[in-house]
Amino acid sequence: MTVSHRMLLVIVLSLHTYYPWLGIAHALETGTEVALWLESGHAVATSPFSGRREIRLEAQERVIGSGANGINGIVVTSRRLLGFSSRSLTWNKIDLDLNEKVLERKILAAFSLVRTDRNLYAFRGANGLWFEDTLGMREQVTRFHSNDYGAVFITNERVIGFTPLLGSFSSKPLDVHEHIVEIENENGLILVSTTRRTLVLGSRLSGWEEFE
């Protein structure tokens, strides 16, 4: 990394530290605002602001797992992903493809993530919306890293990031001979170092910042 690029990275780190995202900070300070459970064919959620909210499960729909943290909670079923936000005060859902297999889920204070064999999904607690990124036919996730301000999926083709302020997933293609060297946290940012550059993702950035 050249001196100028190193200085730019220092500036990015300084700005991100000086202007923290208050929404996430509030979620971390107040702890879990959402409680989830299953009751008589329904997924039920409560929060200090909404009272009881429920969504009906479909016939033969099997619940795989659920959980809550901060301002959001999700229920993973054999057919859908159900998300509840204490900010939007409603359930929101996204359908899974036929025979799509859920491999991993992560529930953080301001957002949740679900990885399947075909797609990446993110639920943003600030407005209760689901986002989706489709994996390529031969694309496979090799590494996953997250903190309270964002998450990064490393595949054999791309570096894919999500933060609660992004309107969707953000990705950078990897060159054929480019390899991941290190992934680390720095003042709420996620830094991905490869054999030719450093990629930076943070909640206040509009996507990836790149330093060669």
C-alpha atoms as one frame of an Amber mdcrd trajectory, in Angstrom:
protein
   0.000   0.000   0.000   1.474   3.374  -1.002   1.843   6.279   1.448  -1.028
   8.204  -0.150  -3.336   5.221  -0.009  -2.305   4.581   3.592  -3.183   8.184
   4.455  -6.597   7.800   2.768  -7.240   4.689   4.830  -6.324   6.594   8.011
  -8.803   9.337   7.027 -11.553   6.776   6.431 -10.854   5.207   9.828 -10.860
   8.613  11.535 -14.140   9.753   9.986 -15.819   6.463  10.822 -14.663   6.711
  14.431 -15.617  10.366  14.832 -19.133   9.975  13.395 -20.542   6.729  14.829
 -23.929   5.549  13.599 -26.288   6.476  16.437 -28.971   3.969  15.399 -26.695
   0.999  15.950 -25.272   2.477  19.144 -28.796   2.847  20.516 -29.595  -0.770
  19.660 -26.446  -2.004  21.404 -27.100   0.038  24.511 -30.728  -0.999  24.957
 -30.085  -4.702  24.403 -32.644  -6.995  22.799 -35.920  -5.209  22.088 -37.612
  -8.174  20.373 -38.934 -11.442  21.785 -40.019 -14.275  19.452 -41.856 -17.551
  19.992 -44.148 -20.026  18.207 -47.762 -20.423  19.231 -50.674 -22.342  17.628
 -49.428 -22.211  14.056 -48.164 -18.629  14.311 -44.815 -16.909  14.792 -45.317
 -14.279  17.495 -43.196 -11.219  18.228 -43.380  -8.555  20.903 -41.403  -5.397
  21.545 -41.741  -2.489  23.998 -43.239  -0.371  21.187 -45.532  -2.765  19.310
 -47.141  -5.165  21.721 -48.029  -8.510  20.183 -47.581  -9.078  16.434 -48.078
 -12.442  14.762 -47.799 -14.042  11.332 -49.496 -17.280  10.352 -47.401 -20.272
   9.329 -48.495 -22.082   6.179 -49.700 -25.690   6.120 -46.727 -28.106   6.220
 -44.328 -25.221   6.847 -41.579 -26.435   9.161 -39.679 -24.066  11.461 -35.905
 -24.591  11.256 -34.795 -21.985  13.773 -35.387 -18.542  15.214 -33.732 -15.871
  17.296 -33.684 -12.201  18.244 -31.066  -9.594  19.030 -31.164  -5.811  19.341
 -33.917  -4.339  17.184 -34.650  -7.402  15.040 -35.478 -11.075  15.053 -35.991
 -13.763  12.409 -37.727 -17.095  11.985 -36.306 -19.494   9.396 -38.722 -22.035
   7.976 -38.615 -24.654   5.243 -40.346 -22.214   2.873 -39.699 -18.636   3.996
 -37.603 -16.236   5.989 -39.674 -14.178   8.425 -38.262 -11.023   9.957 -39.600
  -8.725  12.659 -38.318  -5.228  13.434 -39.013  -3.197  16.549 -38.622  -0.100
  14.359 -41.137  -0.950  11.614 -43.321  -2.876  14.121 -44.291  -5.418  11.445
 -43.358  -8.834  10.117 -41.824  -9.037   6.656 -41.110 -12.200   4.665 -39.182
 -13.471   1.693 -39.848 -16.802  -0.013 -37.167 -19.437  -0.443 -36.749 -21.281
  -3.732 -37.978 -24.864  -3.983 -35.472 -27.180  -2.248 -33.256 -24.236  -1.244
 -31.166 -25.320   1.733 -30.418 -22.973   4.651 -26.777 -23.359   5.708 -26.111
 -20.570   8.209 -27.765 -17.690  10.042 -26.454 -14.822  12.127 -28.543 -12.363
  14.168 -26.824  -9.127  15.106 -28.099  -6.057  16.957 -29.200  -4.091  13.873
 -29.487  -6.739  11.142 -29.669 -10.473  10.472 -28.083 -12.684   7.824 -29.054
 -16.017   6.303 -26.891 -18.010   3.903 -28.305 -20.770   1.736 -26.830 -22.937
  -1.005 -28.170 -20.442  -3.586 -28.490 -16.985  -2.040 -27.401 -14.578   0.655
 -30.171 -12.779   2.564 -30.040  -9.819   4.925 -32.791  -8.392   7.124 -32.322
  -4.740   8.089 -33.822  -3.949  11.478 -34.003  -0.186  10.889 -36.884  -0.545
   8.409 -37.751  -4.256   8.460 -36.748  -5.021   4.859 -35.155  -8.126   3.340
 -32.319  -7.955   0.789 -31.016 -10.746  -1.442 -27.850 -11.521  -3.403 -27.816
 -14.548  -5.715 -24.735 -16.741  -5.836 -23.371 -17.852  -9.201 -23.710 -21.405
 -10.458 -20.141 -22.294  -9.392 -19.810 -19.707  -6.630 -19.202 -20.977  -3.107
 -18.785 -19.112   0.178 -15.408 -19.922   1.708 -15.281 -17.469   4.635 -17.704
 -15.350   6.655 -16.850 -12.475   8.972 -19.139 -10.089  10.851 -19.289  -7.463
  13.556 -22.114  -5.260  14.856 -21.594  -2.803  11.979 -21.388  -5.086   8.944
 -20.680  -8.494   7.479 -18.472  -9.898   4.726 -18.836 -13.098   2.744 -15.779
 -14.320   0.842 -16.495 -16.572  -2.137 -14.272 -18.093  -4.790 -15.371 -15.242
  -7.084 -16.235 -12.152  -4.992 -16.021 -10.258  -1.746 -19.626  -9.498  -0.699
 -20.492  -7.023   2.031 -23.583  -5.803   3.841 -24.088  -3.038   6.377 -27.324
  -1.692   7.913 -27.054   1.569   5.936 -26.589  -0.026   2.509 -29.619  -0.350
   0.234 -28.427  -3.780  -0.875 -25.430  -6.075  -0.814 -22.206  -4.608  -2.208
 -19.656  -6.814  -3.936 -16.197  -6.663  -5.492 -15.028  -9.314  -7.979 -11.776
 -11.100  -7.211  -9.132 -11.560  -9.880  -8.265 -15.098 -10.872  -4.934 -15.038
  -9.025  -6.043 -12.779  -6.150  -6.125 -14.404  -2.720  -7.421 -13.261   0.675
  -4.589 -12.591   3.126  -6.401 -11.297   6.213  -9.762 -10.063   7.509  -9.766
  -7.765  10.528 -11.851  -5.262  12.502 -10.659  -1.677  12.890 -12.829   0.884
  14.722 -16.078  -0.640  13.488 -14.763  -1.208   9.948 -14.050  -4.546   8.302
 -10.767  -4.607   6.391 -10.175  -7.334   3.801  -6.542  -7.557   2.682  -5.750
  -9.463  -0.505  -2.526 -10.113  -2.375  -3.006  -6.867  -4.345  -5.262  -4.451
  -2.405  -7.158  -3.598   0.793 -10.961  -3.400   0.767 -12.754  -1.485   3.522
 -16.412  -1.814   4.530 -18.161   0.228   7.212 -21.652   1.263   8.229 -21.126
   4.874   7.128 -19.585   4.010   3.755 -21.711   3.750   0.606 -20.047   0.465
  -0.332 -16.490  -0.837  -0.569 -13.549   1.553  -0.411 -10.494   0.184  -2.205
  -6.798   0.901  -1.572  -4.138  -0.731  -3.752
